[in-house]
Amino acid sequence: MTNQWAIHDERKDGAALCWICNRNEANSGEHKTKRSDLAAVLRAPTQGQLLYFHDLEQRNKPIRSFDAKILKAPVRICHECNTSRTQPHDRGLRTHVR
């Protein structure tokens, strides 16, 4: 089975391309779960009260910020796709979170 996040091309200079448009350099990180959804459901982590993340590969990884690398998809997308192409989907999903 192929990991969907592992499918991407590279430019001739070796820079990864956005997996959505496959045109622009992948220079923007996309959260696995929307940052605003995390903030709506969870308290913000502090140095004294960390949050912990675990999945099938690792358990109880400390999270110090909602911008933590572990909360973002391992393959990046371009700024254009992150701000304009995916935004309508982000807005649609947010309306269901309370």
C-alpha positions as CSV (number, residue, x, y, z in Angstrom):
1,M,0.0,0.0,0.0
2,T,1.4,3.4,-0.9
3,N,1.3,6.3,1.6
4,Q,-0.7,9.1,0.1
5,W,1.7,11.7,1.6
6,A,4.7,10.1,0.0
7,I,3.5,10.7,-3.6
8,H,5.2,13.8,-5.0
9,D,7.5,14.9,-7.7
10,E,10.6,17.0,-7.6
11,R,11.8,19.9,-9.7
12,K,15.0,19.6,-11.6
13,D,16.9,21.4,-8.8
14,G,15.7,18.7,-6.3
15,A,13.0,20.8,-4.6
16,A,9.8,18.9,-3.9
17,L,6.7,20.0,-5.8
18,C,3.3,20.6,-4.2
19,W,1.3,17.3,-4.3
20,I,-1.9,19.1,-5.1
21,C,-0.9,21.2,-8.2
22,N,2.4,19.4,-8.9
23,R,3.6,22.8,-10.3
24,N,4.9,25.0,-7.5
25,E,7.6,24.3,-4.9
26,A,6.2,22.6,-1.7
27,N,7.0,25.4,0.7
28,S,4.0,25.5,3.1
29,G,3.0,23.0,5.7
30,E,-0.6,21.7,6.0
31,H,-2.0,20.6,9.4
32,K,-3.2,17.0,9.6
33,T,-6.1,18.4,11.7
34,K,-7.0,22.0,11.2
35,R,-5.3,24.2,13.8
36,S,-8.5,26.1,14.5
37,D,-10.3,22.7,15.2
38,L,-7.5,21.8,17.7
39,A,-7.9,25.1,19.4
40,A,-11.7,24.7,19.6
41,V,-11.5,21.3,21.2
42,L,-8.3,21.3,23.2
43,R,-6.7,23.8,25.5
44,A,-3.5,25.4,24.2
45,P,-0.4,23.6,25.4
46,T,1.9,25.4,27.8
47,Q,5.3,24.5,29.1
48,G,3.7,23.4,32.3
49,Q,0.8,21.5,30.7
50,L,1.8,19.8,27.5
51,L,-0.4,17.9,25.1
52,Y,0.6,14.5,23.9
53,F,0.2,12.9,20.5
54,H,0.4,9.3,19.6
55,D,-0.2,7.2,16.5
56,L,0.6,3.7,15.3
57,E,4.3,4.6,15.0
58,Q,5.0,6.4,18.3
59,R,3.2,7.1,21.6
60,N,3.0,10.1,23.9
61,K,5.1,12.6,21.9
62,P,4.9,15.9,23.8
63,I,3.3,18.8,21.9
64,R,4.4,22.3,22.9
65,S,2.4,24.2,20.3
66,F,-0.3,23.7,17.7
67,D,2.4,24.6,15.2
68,A,4.4,21.5,16.1
69,K,5.9,19.6,13.1
70,I,4.2,16.3,14.2
71,L,0.8,17.9,13.7
72,K,1.6,18.7,10.0
73,A,1.5,16.4,7.0
74,P,5.0,15.1,6.2
75,V,4.7,16.2,2.5
76,R,4.3,19.9,2.1
77,I,2.1,21.8,-0.4
78,C,2.7,25.2,-2.0
79,H,1.6,28.5,-0.4
80,E,-1.0,29.1,-3.2
81,C,-2.7,25.7,-2.7
82,N,-2.6,26.1,1.1
83,T,-4.2,29.6,1.1
84,S,-6.6,29.5,-1.8
85,R,-7.2,26.0,-3.1
86,T,-7.8,24.2,0.2
87,Q,-9.5,27.2,2.0
88,P,-13.1,26.5,0.9
89,H,-12.7,22.9,2.3
90,D,-11.2,24.3,5.5
91,R,-14.2,26.6,5.9
92,G,-16.7,23.8,5.2
93,L,-15.2,21.5,7.8
94,R,-15.0,24.2,10.5
95,T,-18.8,24.7,10.5
96,H,-19.3,21.2,11.9
97,V,-17.0,21.6,14.9
98,R,-18.5,22.9,18.1
